[in-house]
Amino acid sequence: MSQAHSVDFSALPTDLLIGGTWRKGNGGEAIEVIDPASETVLASVANASIEDGIAAVDAASAVAAAWAATPPRQRGEILRRAYELMMARSEHFAVLIALENGKALPDARGEVAYAAEFFRWYAEEAVRVSGDITPSPSGNYRIMVQYQPIGVSVLVTPWNFPAAMATRKIGPALAAGCTCILKPATETPLTALAVAQLLEEAGVPPGVVNVVTTRSAGKVVGAMLRDPRVRKLSFTGSTEVGRILLREASHQVLNCSMELGGNAPFIVFEDADIDAALAGAMIAKMRNGGEACTAANRIYVHSAIYDRFAEQLAERMSQLVVGNGADPDSQCGPLINMAAVDKVQELVDGAVSHGAKIVTGGHRLNRPGFFYAPTVLRDVQKGAKMLEEEIFGPVAPLVRFSDEDEVIEAANATEYGLVSYVFTSDLARGLRVSDRLESGMVGLNRGLVSDPAAPFGGVKASGLGREGGQHGILEYMEAKYTALAW
Ligand code: NAP
C-alpha cells in the first residue's frame, strides 16, 4: 500500500458559522471527528446549543428578504463561482471526505464532482423559474401563477455523502432565494464546514448560509423547527429519524422534503448482458462501500444464470483492495463506525442461520478501523432480516428467481421505495417491469441513477419530494396564484 493522502486539519474551519461570523458553540464539550480507518481523532468541531441554533435562525431570517430580492442572475453567478471553486479544489475535498467518512478516493472524487454539479445546475436553474397565466374556465378572469421563495430553510444531512447531501440542498435553496441553516451529521462535519467557507469566498452574503454542528441534534433541530420564522425542512437520513422530524415539523405545518432510507432490489433477467449486469451490480452495491441509500440491497438473479452470476460477482468482490480510503490504492474503505460493523455482522449471521451460504467474505477485518470484508451470500432466504433492512455495508445477498411476476412481487414487498435496478436486453420487458416497480427511480441496465439534472427521490417510506433536476428548486418555492381581472 502507498502512503495515505492527508489535509492540513489546522487550516480547516471547525467553528459554527452564524451570520457570517465563525464562532464557538455554547453546547459544551466539542465534537471529536474520528478517522474510521484508524480510530484516531482528526479534529474537534464546535458543539452548538439550542441558543446557537436560534441565533442561526435570527441570522437567516435577518437577511431573508434581501436575499429573496437579489436578482436571480446574481444568485446564479454566486453559485457558478462556488462550482468553479469546488472543482478547483476537488482533490482537497476528496481527501477530506475520504478521511472523515472513510470512502475510497475514487468514490470521494466522484462525490466531489457530483456535489459541485449541484451548484452549477442550480446556477443555471436560478434564472429559469417560470410561472404561467391561463384563462379561467368561466372566461371571466385569468389565473396567474408565480413561484416565490418559501423562506428560511433548515437543512439536515447524513454522513454518507458529506459534501453532496449539503450541496443538493444549498444549491436549490439559494437559487430559489431562500436563506438556510445547515445541520450536518456529527460524524462528518468537516466537509460541510469547508463547503460553507467556500460559499463565503464565492460571494454568498453573511447570514444566507449558516452552519450549526451539535451533539444535541434532536433538541437543536427541534427548537429551530418550532421557531415561527422557519418555513421549510429538508432532511436526508434514515426513515426512523425522518418520522421523528415529520412529527416535529407538524407543529408549524412546515413544508418538508424528506430523502429517507432505501432497500433497493437489483433484478437480473436471464437475457441480460451478464458483464454489464456484473459491472452494474458492483457500482450499485459497492459505491461508498455499500453505505448509500441507493445501494443494491437485494440482488435477484434468474435461475438460468444464477450460478454463473454468483461465481463472477464473488470473484470481483474478493479482488477489491480494502484499506484506508485516503490511500490511493484502496477500492473499499472502512465503514463509518463500529456500530455499523456490528450491524452488518449481525445481518450476515442472521442470513446464514436462515440457510444462506457465504461465497466470499462474511467477516470483519482484524485490524484497527471499522473494516468489513466485501461479501457475497448466495441462497439468501425469505425472512432473512438483510432482505428487509438497509445493510449499509459491502454485503451482496443473492436471491434466485424464475418468474417475472414473482420477482416484481418480491421487489415491492418492502416499506421502502427509493430506487430499483433492472437488467435485461428486452427493452419492452425492462419498461414493463419498471412501470410496476414501486420506487421513485429505476436504473434500467444501469447501476447508477444519481444525476443533479434528474429528480432524485423515493415513494412509500423512502420519502417525500425530489432533489435535483427542475423539480429540486420548486421544493424551496411556493406557488402564488393571483386571480386577475382587468
Ligand atoms: P440519521 O441517523 O437519520 O441522521 C441524519 C441526520 O439527522 C444527521 O445530521 C443526524 O445528526 C440528524 N438527526 C438524528 N437524530 C435527529 C433528531 N432526533 N432530530 C433532528 N436531527 C436528527 O442518518 P445517517 O445514519 O446519518 O445516514 C444514513 C441514512 O441516510 C440511511 O438510512 C440512508 O438510506 C439515508 N440516506 C438517504 C438518502 C436519500 O437521498 N434518500 C441519501 C443518503 C442517505 P447526528 O449525526 O448528530 O445524529
Boltz pocket constraint, residues with backbone or C-beta under 6 A from the ligand:
constraints:
  - pocket:
      binder: B
      contacts: [[A, 156], [A, 157], [A, 158], [A, 159], [A, 160], [A, 161], [A, 165], [A, 183], [A, 184], [A, 185], [A, 186], [A, 187], [A, 214], [A, 215], [A, 216], [A, 217], [A, 218], [A, 219], [A, 221], [A, 222], [A, 236], [A, 237], [A, 238], [A, 239], [A, 241], [A, 242], [A, 244], [A, 245], [A, 258], [A, 259], [A, 260], [A, 261], [A, 262], [A, 292], [A, 293], [A, 294], [A, 390], [A, 418], [A, 458], [A, 462], [A, 463]]
      max_distance: 6.0
